[in-house]
Amino acid sequence: MRPEQLLHTRPEGLFCPLGDFFIDPVRPVERALITHGHSDHARAGHESVLATRETLAIMKLRYGDDFAGTSQAIECGQQVAIGGAKVSFHPAGHVLGSAQIAVEAGGIRIVASGDYKRQKDATSADFEVVPCDVFITEATFGLPVFKHPDAAGEIRRLLASAAAFQERTHLVGAYALGKAQRVIRLLRDAGYDRPVFIHGALEKLCAYYQSEGIELGRLEPATLDNAEGGDFAGEIVVGPPSAFADRWARRFADPVSAFASGWMRIRQRAKQRGVELPLIISDHGDWEELTRTIRDTGAGEVWVTHGREEALVRWCEINGIAARPLNLVGYEDEGD
């Protein structure tokens, strides 16, 4: 069997004909296997969905009880047969519940990474290396320029700024699923014990993380009733980046605009967003993590998707690994 007979691309996404299922399809299908809960990978409307328990819960929170016709939870490490293929899920380290999906048949194992990172993160399970013949890797930060610093060090920069400018509010832009909870947990791990004020869009997901035993400390809604004088001077407020462009952001005292993202490595991006305090905190692997992971899997062939595909394909070729871009469309960088 050739790898392309086990998995290949269709307009809907990655398709396994032996199991008649898609991985992270970009439009409604009969049978979907979902790597994680970000909206570019986990869409509503599929007839049946197989994912980790946490991802299913996140999809329910985001889309409602009827996000799919039927759903089934799978534990990481558990293998199930779907048609003529065997499937297993393995931790990806991206966000809570995120998983790589291994598909096996005819003596071939292909691992679809979904989105992943190798940095330690108290809000998600550690990435697991899964040996395989073909590794399908994301390449969001697939350029040598991307080298993510230690996230704890970035949080120390945030706390130093908050201590230096106590008359100002620090507004931290962080995506609602994964990044916001990670930033809050990093603040707690750094010893910050004051309330963290959050935008309403984060409330349900933060509550779910806490219900899963991920301690985020005292969280308060960022409403005018919850700050003396209504201006939140000296406080840290976390919200989705989109909220910083509307009226919600205008209530704060001389705000310091911060944004937690791997894209903050690019100064022009920070400048375009009007970010005063860029925080390079990413939930995707950087160049070193991507290339190390390819080596660690032992894959003889690599398929590269959604990101800086050309550079990573070229790196593989230079290092004697067959590689090609998948050119999948419909995946963005919601998680970063």
SERO-4910 file (N, C-alpha, C, O; in steps of 0.05 Angstrom, whole numbers):
BEGIN
 pado doro    nc1    nc2    nc3   cac1   cac2   cac3    cc1    cc2    cc3    oc1    oc2    oc3
  Met    A     17    -24      0      0      0      0     17     25      0     37     27     15
  Arg    A     10     44    -17     23     70    -17     10     88      3    -14     86      8
  Pro    A     25    107     15     13    125     35    -12    140     24    -31    144     39
  Glu    A    -11    148     -1    -34    163    -13    -59    146    -14    -81    157    -15
  Gln    A    -57    120    -13    -80    103    -12    -93    103     16   -117     97     19
  Leu    A    -77    109     36    -87    110     64    -99    137     71   -120    139     84
  Leu    A    -85    158     63    -95    185     68    -88    203     44    -66    202     33
  His    A   -107    218     34   -101    238     13   -121    261     17   -140    260     31
  Thr    A   -115    282      2   -131    307      5   -155    306    -14   -153    297    -36
  Arg    A   -176    318     -4   -200    324    -19   -209    352    -12   -198    363      8
  Pro    A   -227    364    -26   -235    391    -19   -244    394      9   -242    416     21
  Glu    A   -255    372     21   -265    374     49   -242    372     69   -245    381     92
  Gly    A   -219    362     61   -196    358     79   -182    332     75   -185    320     53
  Leu    A   -167    323     95   -153    297     93   -173    274     95   -190    274    112
  Phe    A   -172    255     76   -192    234     74   -179    207     75   -158    202     62
  Cys    A   -191    189     90   -182    161     91   -203    144     78   -224    139     90
  Pro    A   -199    134     54   -219    118     40   -224     91     54   -247     82     53
  Leu    A   -204     79     67   -209     53     80   -228     56    103   -242     37    110
  Gly    A   -227     79    117   -245     83    139   -268    101    133   -286    105    150
  Asp    A   -268    113    109   -289    132    101   -293    154    122   -315    160    130
  Phe    A   -270    167    129   -271    189    148   -252    211    139   -233    206    124
  Phe    A   -257    235    150   -240    258    145   -227    266    172   -238    262    193
  Ile    A   -203    278    170   -190    290    193   -192    320    191   -183    332    172
  Asp    A   -204    332    211   -208    361    212   -219    373    186   -208    391    175
  Pro    A   -241    362    176   -253    372    151   -262    401    154   -271    409    175
  Val    A   -260    415    131   -267    444    132   -296    449    123   -305    472    123
  Arg    A   -311    428    118   -339    430    112   -353    405    123   -340    385    128
  Pro    A   -379    406    128   -393    384    140   -390    358    124   -393    358    100
  Val    A   -384    336    139   -381    310    126   -396    289    143   -406    295    165
  Glu    A   -397    264    133   -411    243    147   -396    235    172   -408    230    193
  Arg    A   -369    232    170   -353    222    192   -328    239    195   -312    239    176
  Ala    A   -324    252    218   -301    270    222   -286    261    247   -298    255    268
  Leu    A   -260    261    245   -242    258    267   -229    285    272   -217    297    254
  Ile    A   -231    295    297   -223    323    303   -199    323    321   -199    309    342
  Thr    A   -178    338    314   -154    339    330   -156    357    355   -145    350    376
  His    A   -171    379    352   -173    397    375   -196    417    370   -207    418    348
  Gly    A   -202    433    390   -226    449    390   -225    476    376   -246    490    376
  His    A   -202    485    365   -202    511    351   -220    510    327   -222    489    313
  Ser    A   -233    532    321   -255    532    301   -246    526    273   -262    519    257
  Asp    A   -220    530    267   -212    523    240   -207    493    236   -205    484    214
  His    A   -207    478    258   -204    449    257   -230    435    265   -236    414    255
  Ala    A   -244    447    284   -268    435    295   -292    451    287   -299    471    299
  Arg    A   -305    442    266   -329    456    255   -354    441    263   -354    416    266
  Ala    A   -376    455    265   -402    442    271   -414    431    245   -407    440    223
  Gly    A   -433    413    249   -449    404    226   -442    376    215   -455    367    197
  His    A   -422    363    227   -415    336    217   -436    316    227   -449    320    248
  Glu    A   -440    295    212   -459    274    220   -449    259    245   -465    255    263
  Ser    A   -424    252    245   -412    239    269   -384    250    274   -370    256    255
  Val    A   -376    252    299   -350    263    307   -337    244    327   -349    235    346
  Leu    A   -311    239    322   -295    224    341   -272    243    350   -258    254    333
  Ala    A   -269    246    376   -249    264    387   -245    257    416   -259    240    427
  Thr    A   -225    270    428   -221    266    457   -245    278    472   -260    294    462
  Arg    A   -248    268    496   -270    278    513   -269    308    516   -290    321    515
  Glu    A   -246    319    521   -243    348    525   -250    363    500   -264    384    501
  Thr    A   -242    354    477   -248    368    452   -278    367    447   -290    387    438
  Leu    A   -291    345    452   -320    344    449   -334    364    468   -353    377    460
  Ala    A   -324    366    492   -336    385    511   -332    414    502   -350    430    505
  Ile    A   -309    419    491   -303    446    481   -321    452    457   -331    475    455
  Met    A   -325    433    439   -342    438    416   -371    443    425   -385    460    414
  Lys    A   -380    429    446   -406    433    457   -409    461    468   -429    474    465
  Leu    A   -388    471    483   -389    498    494   -390    519    472   -404    539    475
  Arg    A   -376    514    450   -373    534    429   -397    534    410   -405    555    399
  Tyr    A   -408    510    405   -428    508    384   -456    499    394   -475    500    379
  Gly    A   -458    490    419   -483    481    429   -485    451    429   -468    437    418
  Asp    A   -506    441    441   -510    412    444   -512    397    418   -504    374    416
  Asp    A   -522    410    398   -527    396    372   -505    402    352   -510    405    328
  Phe    A   -480    404    361   -458    410    343   -453    389    322   -440    394    301
  Ala    A   -462    364    328   -459    342    309   -483    323    313   -497    324    333
  Gly    A   -487    306    292   -509    286    295   -504    268    318   -521    264    335
  Thr    A   -480    256    319   -471    239    341   -442    245    347   -427    254    330
  Ser    A   -434    238    371   -405    242    379   -396    219    396   -412    206    410
  Gln    A   -370    213    394   -358    191    409   -331    200    419   -315    211    404
  Ala    A   -326    196    445   -300    203    457   -281    180    455   -288    156    456
  Ile    A   -255    187    451   -234    167    450   -212    176    469   -205    200    470
  Glu    A   -201    158    484   -178    164    502   -152    164    486   -149    149    467
  Cys    A   -134    181    494   -107    181    482    -94    154    487    -94    144    510
  Gly    A    -83    142    466    -70    116    469    -88     93    461    -79     71    456
  Gln    A   -114     98    461   -133     77    454   -134     74    423   -134     94    409
  Gln    A   -134     49    414   -136     44    385   -163     32    378   -173     14    392
  Val    A   -175     43    357   -201     33    348   -200     27    318   -184     39    303
  Ala    A   -215      8    309   -217      1    280   -240     17    268   -263     16    279
  Ile    A   -235     30    246   -256     44    231   -253     34    203   -235     41    188
  Gly    A   -272     17    195   -270      5    169   -245    -12    167   -240    -29    185
  Gly    A   -229     -8    147   -204    -23    144   -180     -9    155   -158    -18    150
  Ala    A   -184     12    171   -161     26    183   -162     25    213   -184     23    225
  Lys    A   -139     26    226   -137     29    255   -129     57    262   -112     69    249
  Val    A   -142     68    282   -139     96    289   -132     99    318   -144     85    335
  Ser    A   -113    116    325   -108    123    353   -102    152    356    -92    165    337
  Phe    A   -108    163    380   -103    191    386    -80    193    406    -77    177    424
  His    A    -63    214    403    -40    218    420    -36    248    426    -41    264    409
  Pro    A    -28    255    451    -27    283    459    -10    300    440     12    292    431
  Ala    A    -20    324    434     -6    343    416      5    367    431     21    381    419
  Gly    A     -2    372    456      9    394    471      0    421    462     12    441    471
  His    A    -20    423    445    -29    449    434    -47    464    453    -41    486    463
  Val    A    -70    452    459    -89    462    479   -101    438    493    -95    415    487
  Leu    A   -118    443    513   -131    422    528   -146    403    508   -162    412    492
  Gly    A   -140    377    510   -154    358    494   -142    354    466   -152    336    451
  Ser    A   -122    369    458   -112    367    431    -97    341    427    -84    331    445
  Ala    A    -99    331    402    -88    304    397    -77    303    368    -88    316    350
  Gln    A    -56    287    365    -48    278    339    -64    253    333    -73    239    351
  Ile    A    -68    247    307    -84    224    299    -67    205    282    -57    213    261
  Ala    A    -63    181    292    -48    160    277    -67    142    262    -87    133    274
  Val    A    -62    138    237    -78    121    220    -60     99    209    -39    104    197
  Glu    A    -69     74    212    -52     51    204    -68     31    187    -92     26    192
  Ala    A    -55     20    167    -66     -1    150    -44    -11    131    -26      5    123
  Gly    A    -44    -36    124    -25    -47    105      4    -43    112     21    -40     95
  Gly    A     10    -43    138     38    -40    147     48    -11    146     72     -7    149
  Ile    A     30      8    142     38     36    141     24     51    164      1     47    169
  Arg    A     39     69    177     28     87    197     33    116    189     56    124    184
  Ile    A     11    131    187     12    160    181      2    174    206    -19    167    217
  Val    A     17    194    215      9    211    238      3    239    228     20    253    217
  Ala    A    -22    247    233    -30    275    227    -28    291    253    -42    285    272
  Ser    A    -10    310    254     -3    324    279    -25    342    289    -27    348    313
  Gly    A    -43    352    270    -59    375    278    -40    398    285    -19    401    272
  Asp    A    -47    415    304    -29    436    314    -15    425    339    -27    411    355
  Tyr    A     10    432    343     25    421    366     47    439    375     57    457    360
  Lys    A     56    435    400     80    448    410     94    429    429     82    410    439
  Arg    A    120    435    434    136    418    451    143    432    478    153    419    496
  Gln    A    137    458    480    142    472    505    124    461    527    102    453    522
  Lys    A    134    462    552    118    453    574     94    473    578     97    497    574
  Asp    A     71    462    585     47    478    588     30    464    609     20    441    604
  Ala    A     25    478    631      9    466    653    -21    463    646    -36    451    661
  Thr    A    -29    474    623    -57    473    615    -63    452    593    -86    450    584
  Ser    A    -43    437    585    -48    416    566    -28    393    570     -7    397    582
  Ala    A    -36    369    561    -18    346    563      7    349    546      5    362    524
  Asp    A     29    339    554     54    341    539     52    327    512     40    305    510
  Phe    A     65    338    492     66    326    466     79    298    468     99    294    482
  Glu    A     69    279    453     80    252    452     90    246    424     76    249    404
  Val    A    115    238    422    127    230    397    115    203    389    116    184    404
  Val    A    104    201    365     93    176    354    109    168    330    106    180    309
  Pro    A    125    147    332    140    137    309    121    130    286    100    119    290
  Cys    A    129    138    262    111    133    239    127    133    213    151    140    212
  Asp    A    114    124    192    126    123    165    123    150    151    141    160    137
  Val    A     99    163    155     94    189    144     84    207    166     66    200    181
  Phe    A     96    231    168     87    250    188     76    274    174     89    286    157
  Ile    A     51    281    181     38    305    170     40    327    191     28    326    212
  Thr    A     57    346    185     63    367    205     51    394    196     51    401    173
  Glu    A     41    409    216     35    437    211     61    453    208     82    443    216
  Ala    A     59    477    197     83    493    194     76    523    199     86    540    185
  Thr    A     59    528    219     51    556    225     75    574    228     76    596    217
  Phe    A     95    564    243    120    580    247    144    566    234    165    563    245
  Gly    A    139    556    209    159    541    195    180    557    180    184    553    156
  Leu    A    193    575    194    216    590    184    237    592    205    230    595    229
  Pro    A    263    591    198    284    592    218    283    617    236    294    616    258
  Val    A    271    639    227    270    663    243    254    659    269    258    674    288
  Phe    A    236    639    269    219    636    292    232    618    313    237    594    309
  Lys    A    239    631    335    250    618    359    235    628    383    240    651    391
  His    A    217    612    393    201    621    415    217    622    442    230    602    448
  Pro    A    216    644    456    230    645    482    214    629    503    192    620    498
  Asp    A    226    627    527    212    614    549    187    631    556    190    655    561
  Ala    A    164    618    557    139    633    562    139    646    590    128    667    594
  Ala    A    152    633    610    153    644    637    168    670    637    162    689    652
  Gly    A    189    672    620    203    697    618    187    720    606    190    743    614
  Glu    A    169    714    588    151    734    576    131    744    597    125    767    598
  Ile    A    122    725    614    104    733    635    118    751    656    106    769    667
  Arg    A    143    746    661    159    763    679    160    791    668    160    811    683
  Arg    A    162    794    641    162    820    629    136    834    633    135    858    638
  Leu    A    114    819    631     87    831    636     85    840    665     75    862    670
  Leu    A     94    824    684     92    832    712    110    855    718    103    872    735
  Ala    A    133    857    706    151    879    710    138    905    700    141    926    713
  Ser    A    125    904    677    111    927    667     88    935    685     84    959    690
  Ala    A     73    916    695     50    922    713     60    935    738     47    952    749
  Ala    A     83    926    748     94    938    773    105    966    768    103    983    785
  Ala    A    116    971    744    127    997    737    106   1018    731    110   1042    735
  Phe    A     83   1009    720     62   1028    711     36   1021    725     17   1012    713
  Gln    A     36   1025    752     13   1017    768    -12   1035    763    -34   1028    771
  Glu    A     -8   1057    750    -31   1074    744    -45   1066    718    -66   1078    711
  Arg    A    -34   1047    704    -45   1038    678    -57   1010    680    -49    994    697
  Thr    A    -76   1004    663    -87    978    660    -71    962    639    -66    973    617
  His    A    -64    938    645    -51    921    625    -71    903    611    -82    884    624
  Leu    A    -77    908    586    -96    892    570    -80    871    554    -64    878    537
  Val    A    -85    846    560    -71    824    547    -90    811    527   -109    798    535
  Gly    A    -84    813    502    -99    799    481    -89    770    480    -65    764    477
  Ala    A   -108    751    483   -101    723    482   -126    708    472   -148    712    481
  Tyr    A   -122    690    453   -144    676    441   -160    660    462   -148    650    482
  Ala    A   -186    658    458   -204    649    479   -199    620    487   -203    613    511
  Leu    A   -191    603    469   -186    575    475   -156    569    476   -143    570    456
  Gly    A   -146    563    499   -118    554    502   -100    576    510    -87    574    532
  Lys    A    -97    597    494    -77    618    500    -85    634    525    -68    639    542
  Ala    A   -111    641    527   -119    657    551   -115    641    576   -105    652    596
  Gln    A   -122    616    577   -119    600    601    -89    595    607    -81    595    630
  Arg    A    -73    592    586    -45    589    591    -32    614    603    -16    612    621
  Val    A    -40    637    592    -29    662    603    -37    665    632    -20    673    649
  Ile    A    -62    660    639    -71    663    666    -56    643    684    -47    651    706
  Arg    A    -52    618    676    -38    599    692     -8    607    695      3    603    717
  Leu    A      4    617    675     31    627    677     33    650    697     53    651    712
  Leu    A     14    667    697     13    688    718     12    676    746     27    686    764
  Arg    A     -4    656    750     -6    643    776     20    629    783     29    631    806
  Asp    A     32    616    764     57    602    769     79    621    776     99    614    790
  Ala    A     77    646    766     97    667    772     91    681    799    106    699    807
  Gly    A     70    673    813     64    684    839     44    706    840     40    718    861
  Tyr    A     32    712    817     12    734    816    -14    723    829    -27    705    818
  Asp    A    -22    735    851    -45    725    866    -68    745    867    -88    740    881
  Arg    A    -66    767    852    -88    785    850   -110    774    831   -104    755    816
  Pro    A   -134    784    832   -154    775    813   -145    782    784   -133    803    779
  Val    A   -150    764    766   -146    769    738   -174    775    726   -192    759    729
  Phe    A   -176    798    713   -202    805    702   -204    795    673   -185    799    657
  Ile    A   -227    784    666   -229    771    639   -254    782    625   -274    789    637
  His    A   -251    782    599   -274    789    581   -294    766    582   -287    743    587
  Gly    A   -319    773    578   -341    753    579   -337    730    560   -347    708    566
  Ala    A   -323    734    538   -320    713    518   -302    690    529   -301    668    518
  Leu    A   -288    695    551   -270    675    562   -283    659    585   -272    639    594
  Glu    A   -305    668    595   -316    657    620   -321    627    619   -313    612    636
  Lys    A   -336    618    598   -343    590    597   -319    572    594   -317    551    606
  Leu    A   -301    580    577   -277    563    572   -259    562    597   -248    541    604
  Cys    A   -256    585    610   -240    585    635   -253    568    656   -239    553    670
  Ala    A   -279    569    658   -293    552    678   -290    523    671   -287    506    689
  Tyr    A   -290    517    645   -286    488    638   -258    479    645   -254    457    655
  Tyr    A   -238    495    639   -210    488    646   -209    483    676   -196    463    684
  Gln    A   -221    500    692   -219    496    721   -234    471    729   -226    458    748
  Ser    A   -256    464    715   -270    440    722   -254    415    716   -259    393    727
  Glu    A   -234    418    699   -216    396    692   -191    396    709   -172    381    704
  Gly    A   -192    411    731   -170    411    750   -147    429    744   -125    428    756
  Ile    A   -150    447    724   -129    467    717   -135    492    733   -153    507    726
  Glu    A   -119    497    753   -125    519    771   -117    546    759    -93    550    751
  Leu    A   -136    564    757   -131    591    746   -133    613    766   -130    636    759
  Gly    A   -139    606    791   -141    626    812   -167    642    809   -186    634    796
  Arg    A   -167    665    823   -191    682    824   -194    698    798   -176    713    790
  Leu    A   -216    693    784   -222    708    759   -247    725    764   -266    716    777
  Glu    A   -246    749    754   -269    768    756   -276    779    729   -259    783    712
  Pro    A   -302    784    724   -310    796    699   -300    824    696   -300    840    715
  Ala    A   -290    831    673   -280    858    668   -303    877    661   -305    887    638
  Thr    A   -319    882    681   -342    901    678   -337    925    696   -321    923    715
  Leu    A   -351    946    691   -346    971    706   -352    968    735   -342    983    752
  Asp    A   -368    948    743   -375    944    771   -353    932    787   -354    930    811
  Asn    A   -332    922    773   -311    907    786   -284    921    788   -263    909    791
  Ala    A   -284    947    787   -260    963    790   -266    989    804   -286   1002    797
  Glu    A   -249    997    822   -253   1022    836   -251   1045    816   -231   1048    801
  Gly    A   -272   1061    815   -272   1083    796   -278   1075    768   -280   1091    750
  Gly    A   -280   1048    763   -287   1038    737   -266   1039    717   -271   1037    693
  Asp    A   -240   1042    725   -220   1044    704   -199   1022    705   -181   1021    688
  Phe    A   -200   1005    726   -182    981    727   -152    989    729   -135    974    720
  Ala    A   -146   1012    740   -118   1020    742   -103    999    758   -112    991    779
  Gly    A    -79    992    748    -62    973    762    -69    944    759    -56    926    770
  Glu    A    -91    938    743   -100    910    740    -90    898    714    -82    912    695
  Ile    A    -92    872    713    -86    857    688   -113    846    678   -128    833    693
  Val    A   -119    853    653   -144    845    641   -138    828    616   -121    835    600
  Val    A   -151    805    614   -146    786    592   -171    784    575   -193    780    586
  Gly    A   -168    787    549   -191    785    531   -183    776    503   -159    777    497
  Pro    A   -202    768    486   -195    761    459   -186    785    443   -196    807    448
  Pro    A   -166    782    426   -156    805    411   -177    822    397   -175    846    395
  Ser    A   -198    809    387   -219    823    373   -233    843    390   -244    863    380
  Ala    A   -234    839    416   -248    857    434   -234    883    438   -246    903    447
  Phe    A   -208    884    432   -193    908    437   -199    930    416   -189    953    419
  Ala    A   -214    923    396   -221    943    375   -248    955    380   -256    973    365
  Asp    A   -263    946    400   -290    957    405   -291    974    430   -271    979    443
  Arg    A   -315    981    438   -319    999    460   -309    987    487   -302   1002    505
  Trp    A   -310    961    489   -302    948    513   -274    957    523   -270    961    547
  Ala    A   -256    962    504   -228    969    511   -225    998    520   -204   1006    530
  Arg    A   -245   1014    515   -243   1043    520   -247   1050    549   -243   1073    557
  Arg    A   -256   1031    566   -263   1038    593   -239   1037    612   -241   1045    635
  Phe    A   -216   1028    602   -193   1023    620   -175   1047    622   -173   1064    604
  Ala    A   -160   1048    644   -143   1071    650   -117   1070    634   -100   1053    639
  Asp    A   -114   1088    615    -89   1091    600    -77   1064    594    -55   1058    603
  Pro    A    -91   1047    579    -83   1019    578    -57   1014    564    -49   1028    545
  Val    A    -42    994    574    -18    983    560    -29    959    544    -38    939    555
  Ser    A    -27    962    518    -36    941    500    -15    919    497      7    924    488
  Ala    A    -22    894    505     -4    871    503    -18    850    486    -43    849    485
  Phe    A     -2    833    473    -14    812    457      4    788    460     29    789    455
  Ala    A     -8    765    467      8    740    471      5    723    446    -16    711    441
  Ser    A     27    721    431     26    706    406     54    702    396     72    718    400
  Gly    A     58    680    382     84    675    369     90    695    347    113    700    340
  Trp    A     69    707    337     72    727    316     85    753    326     94    770    310
  Met    A     86    756    352     99    780    364    129    780    360    142    800    366
  Arg    A    140    758    350    168    758    342    173    777    319    195    788    316
  Ile    A    152    782    303    154    800    280    146    828    289    122    833    293
  Arg    A    165    846    290    160    873    301    139    887    285    122    902    296
  Gln    A    138    883    259    119    898    242     91    889    249     72    906    248
  Arg    A     87    864    256     60    855    264     51    869    290     28    877    292
  Ala    A     70    871    309     63    884    334     56    914    329     37    924    340
  Lys    A     72    926    311     67    954    305     40    958    291     26    977    298
  Gln    A     34    940    272      8    943    258    -15    940    277    -36    953    272
  Arg    A    -13    924    297    -35    920    316    -35    941    338    -53    941    355
  Gly    A    -15    958    339    -13    978    360     -6    966    387    -15    976    408
  Val    A      9    945    386     16    931    411     40    944    424     62    946    412
  Glu    A     37    953    449     58    966    464     77    946    477    101    950    479
  Leu    A     65    923    486     80    903    500     76    876    486     58    861    494
  Pro    A     91    869    466     89    843    453     99    821    470    121    823    481
  Leu    A     83    800    473     91    777    489     93    753    471     73    743    460
  Ile    A    117    742    467    121    720    448    114    694    463    132    681    473
  Ile    A     89    687    463     79    663    475     63    648    454     42    658    446
  Ser    A     72    625    446     59    611    424     50    583    433     63    570    449
  Asp    A     28    574    421     18    547    425     24    529    401     13    507    398
  His    A     42    539    384     52    523    361     82    520    364     95    536    377
  Gly    A     92    499    352    121    495    353    136    515    336    126    524    315
  Asp    A    160    523    345    177    540    329    194    523    310    190    499    309
  Trp    A    211    536    295    227    522    275    242    498    287    242    476    276
  Glu    A    255    502    310    271    481    322    253    458    331    260    435    328
  Glu    A    230    465    342    211    444    351    200    428    327    198    403    328
  Leu    A    194    442    305    184    428    281    204    409    270    198    386    264
  Thr    A    229    418    266    249    401    254    258    378    273    263    356    264
  Arg    A    259    384    299    265    363    319    244    341    319    250    318    321
  Thr    A    219    350    317    197    330    317    198    313    293    193    288    295
  Ile    A    203    324    270    206    308    246    227    286    249    223    263    242
  Arg    A    250    294    260    271    275    265    262    254    285    267    230    281
  Asp    A    250    263    307    242    244    328    222    223    319    223    201    329
  Thr    A    205    230    300    185    210    291    198    188    275    187    166    272
  Gly    A    221    193    263    234    174    246    220    171    219    226    152    204
  Ala    A    203    189    212    187    187    187    206    189    163    224    206    162
  Gly    A    201    172    143    217    173    119    204    193     99    217    199     78
  Glu    A    180    202    105    166    220     87    150    240    104    139    232    125
  Val    A    150    265     96    136    286    111    118    301     92    125    309     70
  Trp    A     93    305    101     74    322     87     70    347    104     64    344    128
  Val    A     71    370     91     71    395    106     45    410    100     37    413     76
  Thr    A     32    420    120      6    433    116      3    459    133     17    463    152
  His    A    -15    476    124    -22    502    136      0    516    151      3    515    175
  Gly    A     15    531    135     37    547    146     58    554    125     52    557    102
  Arg    A     82    556    135    105    563    117    116    537    106    137    527    114
  Glu    A    101    526     86    106    499     77    133    496     62    147    477     66
  Glu    A    139    516     45    162    513     28    188    510     43    205    493     36
  Ala    A    193    526     64    218    524     79    221    497     92    243    486     92
  Leu    A    200    487    104    202    461    118    206    438     98    220    419    104
  Val    A    193    440     75    197    420     54    226    420     45    238    399     42
  Arg    A    237    444     41    265    446     33    284    435     54    303    421     47
  Trp    A    278    440     80    295    429    101    295    399    101    316    386    104
  Cys    A    272    388     96    270    358     95    286    348     72    301    328     75
  Glu    A    284    360     49    299    351     25    329    352     30    343    333     23
  Ile    A    339    374     42    367    376     48    376    355     67    399    346     66
  Asn    A    358    346     85    365    326    105    357    297     96    356    279    113
  Gly    A    352    293     71    347    267     60    320    255     67    317    231     67
  Ile    A    301    272     72    274    263     79    255    272     56    253    296     50
  Ala    A    241    253     44    221    260     24    200    277     36    190    272     58
  Ala    A    192    298     21    172    317     32    157    331     10    167    334    -12
  Arg    A    133    339     17    117    354     -2     96    370     13     87    362     34
  Pro    A     87    393      2     65    408     14     38    396      7     35    385    -14
  Leu    A     20    397     26     -7    387     21    -26    409      9    -46    403     -4
  Asn    A    -19    434     14    -34    456      3    -64    455     12    -82    462     -4
  Leu    A    -68    447     37    -96    448     47   -104    477     53    -87    493     61
  Val    A   -129    483     48   -138    510     53   -160    509     75   -172    488     81
  Gly    A   -164    532     88   -185    534    108   -175    534    136   -191    535    155
  Tyr    A   -148    532    141   -137    532    167   -123    558    173   -106    567    157
  Glu    A   -130    570    195   -118    596    202   -101    593    227    -92    571    233
  Asp    A    -96    616    241    -79    615    265    -94    624    289    -84    639    305
  Glu    A   -119    614    291   -136    623    314   -122    618    341   -125    634    359
  Gly    A   -107    596    342    -95    589    368    -70    605    374    -56    599    394
  Asp    A    -62    624    357    -38    639    362    -41    669    355    -22    684    359
***
